[in-house]
Amino acid sequence: MTLFKKDNHESALDDNLSFGKQVLIFVWEIFKVVVISVAIIVPVRYFLIKPFYVKGASMEPNFYNHEYLIINEISYRFNRPERGDAVVFKYPFDPTQYFIKRIIGLPGETIKISDGKIYISVFGQDEEEILEENYLLPAMKTLGEVKATLAEDEYYILGDNRVASLDSRAFGPIKRDHIVGKTFLRGWPLNRIGLVDSDLEYNL
């Protein structure tokens, strides 16, 4: 009986082909992971949530300088912004800049700031009520003398640190389409990680 034996050249060729197939399989698997990751991350990043880095002290004591937040962009596609929402919006005079403030006045309302207090006339009513805000520091006053009636697509926003905030007192109400989303999650610093409290209660 004659046995046929592969010579060293054939064996080396087979090994090279096997190694080449393994490399191709590995590259293909990496490619699939990248494609799937992009398909998931891109819609989430651009349509559902957005990271935001707090700069400045205008929202203290609730949001501090250098805190890292996750902004929920999808909720306002189905629901209207509400009083008390801490929102990120495009600065009306420079849309490339993003600010974080709190919604105080809603469309159709009349807002008056006087003697350190905020007065609100709800749409359809002439009576003014003082807005009570229990999330501010006890001695915090809202400085300025302002009165504004909001259009159907306008919101009046203020910083929680009223003495150090550039807000609607300076540049007026913001349009609905300037609002990017509401604060959802605090991701940094580690000792403050968690969901942002959005269930604020008002006396109105």
C-alpha positions as CSV (number, residue, x, y, z in Angstrom):
1,M,0.0,0.0,0.0
2,T,1.3,3.4,-0.9
3,L,0.5,6.3,1.5
4,F,0.4,9.8,0.2
5,K,1.9,12.3,2.6
6,K,1.7,16.1,2.4
7,D,5.0,17.7,2.0
8,N,6.1,20.6,4.2
9,H,5.2,23.2,1.5
10,E,1.5,22.0,1.4
11,S,1.3,21.9,5.2
12,A,2.6,25.5,5.5
13,L,0.1,26.6,2.8
14,D,-2.8,25.1,4.7
15,D,-1.6,26.8,7.9
16,N,-1.4,30.2,6.2
17,L,-4.9,29.8,4.7
18,S,-6.3,28.8,8.2
19,F,-4.6,31.8,9.8
20,G,-5.9,34.1,7.1
21,K,-9.5,32.8,7.6
22,Q,-9.2,33.4,11.3
23,V,-8.0,37.0,10.8
24,L,-10.9,37.6,8.4
25,I,-13.4,36.2,10.8
26,F,-12.0,38.3,13.6
27,V,-12.1,41.5,11.5
28,W,-15.7,40.6,10.5
29,E,-16.8,40.2,14.1
30,I,-15.2,43.5,15.1
31,F,-17.0,45.2,12.1
32,K,-20.3,43.8,13.2
33,V,-19.8,45.0,16.8
34,V,-18.9,48.5,15.6
35,V,-21.9,48.7,13.3
36,I,-24.3,47.5,16.0
37,S,-22.8,49.9,18.5
38,V,-23.1,52.8,16.1
39,A,-26.7,51.8,15.3
40,I,-27.6,51.9,19.0
41,I,-25.4,54.8,20.2
42,V,-26.1,57.4,17.5
43,P,-29.9,57.5,17.9
44,V,-29.6,57.5,21.7
45,R,-27.0,60.3,21.6
46,Y,-28.7,62.5,19.1
47,F,-32.4,61.9,19.7
48,L,-32.9,60.5,23.2
49,I,-30.3,61.8,25.6
50,K,-27.5,64.4,25.6
51,P,-24.7,65.0,28.1
52,F,-24.3,68.4,29.6
53,Y,-21.5,69.9,31.7
54,V,-22.6,72.5,34.2
55,K,-20.6,75.7,34.1
56,G,-21.0,78.4,36.8
57,A,-23.0,78.8,40.0
58,S,-26.3,80.0,38.5
59,M,-28.2,76.8,39.6
60,E,-26.8,76.3,43.1
61,P,-27.7,74.8,45.5
62,N,-29.3,72.2,43.2
63,F,-26.7,72.0,40.4
64,Y,-23.0,72.8,41.0
65,N,-20.2,73.9,38.8
66,H,-18.5,71.0,36.9
67,E,-21.4,68.6,37.5
68,Y,-22.0,66.2,34.6
69,L,-25.7,65.7,33.7
70,I,-27.6,63.6,31.3
71,I,-30.5,65.4,29.5
72,N,-33.7,63.7,28.5
73,E,-34.5,64.9,25.0
74,I,-37.4,62.6,24.1
75,S,-39.9,63.5,26.9
76,Y,-40.8,66.9,25.4
77,R,-41.7,65.2,22.1
78,F,-44.7,63.8,23.9
79,N,-45.3,66.2,26.8
80,R,-45.1,69.9,27.4
81,P,-42.4,71.4,29.6
82,E,-43.8,72.0,33.1
83,R,-43.2,74.6,35.8
84,G,-40.2,73.5,37.9
85,D,-38.4,71.5,35.1
86,A,-34.7,72.2,35.1
87,V,-34.0,72.4,31.4
88,V,-31.1,72.9,29.0
89,F,-31.8,75.4,26.2
90,K,-30.0,77.3,23.5
91,Y,-29.1,80.8,24.5
92,P,-31.4,83.1,22.3
93,F,-28.6,85.4,21.3
94,D,-26.1,82.7,20.5
95,P,-27.6,79.2,19.7
96,T,-24.2,77.6,19.9
97,Q,-24.2,78.2,23.7
98,Y,-26.3,76.0,26.0
99,F,-27.7,77.1,29.4
100,I,-29.4,75.3,32.3
101,K,-32.2,77.1,34.1
102,R,-35.6,76.3,35.7
103,I,-39.0,76.9,34.1
104,I,-41.0,79.4,36.2
105,G,-43.6,80.8,33.9
106,L,-45.7,78.9,31.3
107,P,-47.3,80.0,28.0
108,G,-50.1,82.5,28.5
109,E,-49.2,83.4,32.0
110,T,-48.2,86.9,33.2
111,I,-45.0,87.0,35.3
112,K,-44.2,89.9,37.6
113,I,-41.1,90.2,39.7
114,S,-41.2,92.9,42.5
115,D,-39.8,93.3,46.0
116,G,-37.8,90.1,45.7
117,K,-40.9,87.9,45.0
118,I,-42.4,86.4,41.9
119,Y,-46.1,86.9,41.1
120,I,-47.9,84.8,38.5
121,S,-51.3,85.4,36.9
122,V,-52.5,82.1,35.5
123,F,-54.0,82.3,32.0
124,G,-57.6,83.6,32.1
125,Q,-57.3,85.0,35.6
126,D,-56.5,88.5,36.8
127,E,-55.5,87.5,40.3
128,E,-51.8,87.4,41.1
129,E,-50.3,84.8,43.3
130,I,-46.9,84.7,44.9
131,L,-44.9,81.7,43.7
132,E,-43.5,79.7,46.5
133,E,-40.2,77.9,45.8
134,N,-39.0,75.5,48.5
135,Y,-35.9,74.4,46.5
136,L,-34.2,77.8,46.9
137,L,-31.9,78.8,49.8
138,P,-34.0,80.3,52.6
139,A,-32.7,83.9,52.2
140,M,-32.8,83.9,48.4
141,K,-34.6,86.8,46.7
142,T,-35.5,87.3,43.1
143,L,-34.0,90.6,42.3
144,G,-35.3,93.0,39.6
145,E,-38.5,94.7,38.6
146,V,-40.1,92.8,35.6
147,K,-43.5,92.2,34.1
148,A,-44.0,90.0,31.1
149,T,-46.9,88.2,29.5
150,L,-45.9,85.0,27.8
151,A,-47.0,84.0,24.3
152,E,-48.3,80.6,23.5
153,D,-44.8,79.2,22.7
154,E,-42.8,81.1,25.4
155,Y,-41.4,80.1,28.8
156,Y,-40.0,82.2,31.6
157,I,-36.8,80.7,33.0
158,L,-34.7,81.6,36.1
159,G,-31.6,80.2,37.7
160,D,-31.9,78.9,41.2
161,N,-29.1,81.1,42.4
162,R,-31.0,84.3,41.6
163,V,-28.2,86.7,42.5
164,A,-25.7,85.0,40.0
165,S,-27.9,84.0,37.1
166,L,-28.2,85.3,33.5
167,D,-31.8,84.4,32.7
168,S,-35.2,85.7,31.4
169,R,-34.8,88.8,33.6
170,A,-32.0,89.8,31.2
171,F,-32.9,88.3,27.8
172,G,-36.7,87.7,28.1
173,P,-38.7,84.5,27.7
174,I,-37.4,81.7,25.6
175,K,-39.2,80.0,22.7
176,R,-40.3,76.4,23.0
177,D,-38.0,75.3,20.1
178,H,-35.0,76.6,22.1
179,I,-35.5,74.0,24.8
180,V,-33.3,70.9,24.2
181,G,-34.5,68.8,27.1
182,K,-34.9,68.4,30.8
183,T,-32.4,67.2,33.3
184,F,-32.7,63.5,34.0
185,L,-29.5,62.1,35.6
186,R,-26.5,63.4,37.5
187,G,-23.5,61.4,36.5
188,W,-20.8,63.3,38.3
189,P,-19.5,63.8,41.0
190,L,-19.7,60.3,42.4
191,N,-21.2,61.3,45.7
192,R,-24.1,63.0,43.9
193,I,-24.8,60.4,41.2
194,G,-28.6,59.7,40.8
195,L,-31.8,60.8,39.2
196,V,-32.6,64.5,39.2
197,D,-35.7,65.3,41.3
198,S,-38.3,66.6,38.9
199,D,-41.5,66.2,41.1
200,L,-41.5,69.8,42.5
201,E,-44.7,71.0,44.0
202,Y,-46.0,74.5,43.7
203,N,-48.8,76.5,45.3
204,L,-50.4,77.4,42.0
